[in-house]
Structures are given as structure tokens and as C-alpha cells.
Amino acid sequence: MSSKTCKTCNIEKDESEYYKYKNTYCRRDHSYKECKKCYNLRVKKYCENNKEKKRKSSKIWWENNKTSRNIIRKEQRLKRNYDLSLIDRENILKEQDYKCKSCNTDLKNLISYHIHIDHDHTTNVIRGILCRGCNIALGLLNDDPDKILKLYNYLKPFK
């Protein structure tokens, strides 16, 4: 691994100690000139010294970016809960032909919060995407195939 010298603390550190630019066309070496520690201290100090300015700019952004906020929240929730991106979620939906994996309800016409990612709660492995009804039913039956089968056998004579 290569190393470089931080412009703030003047200590030579490994490349992994520096944040990378998201837009790689900005700089040739694709990383910040100061190490993560110095960068974080500088940002923290700036925020402490400019609380009102930060509050104002955050409020303005918050009011003007409702759609972006919702997308960002959705991305963060998917990443945090299932280690998925929006693209991964979309790919799963495409594989399922935009239908509930259990009952084949068309998911294209449903509001986004009525579409649920079904996963095993012990292994966290994603099983598919379900409609709200199937997800609630599965949850109420504790993901237990025996309970589901017993319920099926109970209802079968009445259909």
C-alpha cells in the first residue's frame, strides 16, 4: 500500500487513512489531502463555530429536497437492515416480475411502503419481496411452515 503525508498534521500515513473523493475526476490521486482524523476534527470544529449557519443551510436543504430525503432514507434503511442498494431491490423485483413472491399480487401498483423485503430473521438471508398482506401473515405465523400448513388445512374444506 502506498502512503502520503497529511497536509494538516504532516504525518505520513497509509492511503487507507484518507477519505476518497466520490467524484474521481476531481483529483488525480482520488483522496483528500488531509487524513481522516484531521478532516473529522476540522469539520467538527467548523460545525461548532458555525451552528446557526449550519442550522439554516440544513433547514433550507430539508425544505427543498423532500424527494431526495425520502430516497436517501430508503437507501439508508435498505443498506442498514438488509445490506441492499435500491438497485439490488429493483433487480429482485425484476426477477419476481414485479409480483409478490407468495400471492403474485402486482407490486407495480402498490405504494412503496406496502412492498416488504422478506428475510429470515435468524440468518438475515433475503427470501424475496412480498406484498404487505403476505408479509403481515408470515409475521403473525412466526415464519413457521407447520403453522402455515395447519392454517391451510383448516381453510381448505371451506373453499
N, C-alpha and C positions, 0 to 999 in steps of 0.2 A: 504494500500500500504506500502511496505517496504521502508526503506531509507538506505543510506550508505554515508560514508564520502569521499569527493573528495580528492585524493592524492596531488593535487596541492594547492587548497585554504583551505583545511582542514575544510570545512564547511559541515555539514550533510545535505543532500538534498534527496528529494524524488526520487525513482527509475526512474520516467519519465524524470528527469533532466539529464539522462545519455544516450548516444548512445548505441545501441545494436550491437553486432558483427553479421555480415551476416552469417558467418560460426559458428554455435553454438557449435561445437565441440572444438573450440579454448579455451574457458574458461567455468568454471562451472557456474558462475553467468550470463553469456551471455551478460554482459555490460562492457563498458570501466571503467577504474579506476578513470578517471577524468570526471567532469561534462561537459556538452555541452559547457558552456561558457568558461571554461578553455581550453578545447580542441580546440575550434574555435580560441581563442587568440593565442595558441601555434602554430597552423597551419598557421595562418595569419603572425605571426612573422617569422616563418621559411621561408615562401614564400617570404616575403620582403627581408630577409637576403640572400636568395639563388635564386635570379631571374634568373641568367644565367643558373644555374644547372637545374632549373625547366623548363626553355625555351627549353634547349637541350633535356631533357628527354621527354617533351611533343612533340617536333618535331620528335624525333625518334619513339615514340609510334604512332604518327599521320601517319608517312610514312609506318610503318609496319603493320598497322591494318585497312586497308581500309574496309574490310568486316565487321569487328567489329564496326567500326564507323557508317557504314550505318545501321546496325541492331540497334545500340544504338540510333541513330537519329530517326529511325522508331518507336522504343519503346517509346521514349520521346514524339514524336509527337502524337502518339495514346493516351498516358496517358494524355497529356496536353489538347488535343482537344476533346476527347471522353471518357476519363476515362476508356480506354480499354487496355488490355495487348495484346501481339502478340498471346497468347494462346486463348484469347477471340475472336480475329479476326479470327483465324483459326477455332474455333468452329462455328462461324457464317457462314463461308464459307462451312464447312461440312454440316450444317443444310440446306444450299441452294444447296447442291450437286455441289459445285464449279461452279455455274451458276449465271449469272446476275439475280437479283430478278425481273427485269422488262422484259427483252427480251430473257432470257435464253441463252445468249452467254456464251460459255465455258470460264471461267475465268482462268483455268489452263494454257492456252497457252498465256495469256496476260502478258506484262511487269508489274511489281508491281505498277508503277505509273499510270497505266491505270485502276486500280481497286480502286474504291472510296467507302467510307463509307457514305451512305445516312442517313441523320438525319434531324429532324425537327429543324429549326433554332430558333424557339421560346422556345421550351421545351428541346431541345438538346437530345431528345429520338432518339435512333438509329432505323431506319426502315429496314435496310438491306444493302447489298453490291451490287453496280451497276458497270457496265462497264463504261468507260469514256463517250461514246456517250449518254447513258441514263442519266448520271449524268449532263452532259452539257445541254441536252434538258430540263431536270427538272429544272435546274437553270435558263435557259433562259425564261422558262414559270413561274417563281417565285413560284414553287410548288403549282400552282393554278389548282385544278381539273377542274374547269369550262373552263379555257383556254385550257387545255389538251383535254377535251371533244369537244370543238369547233374546235380545230385543227383536231381531229379525224373525226368529221362530215364533215369538209371541204375536207379531203383527201379521204374519203370512196367512193364517186361516181367515183373517178378516178382509183380505183383498181378493 
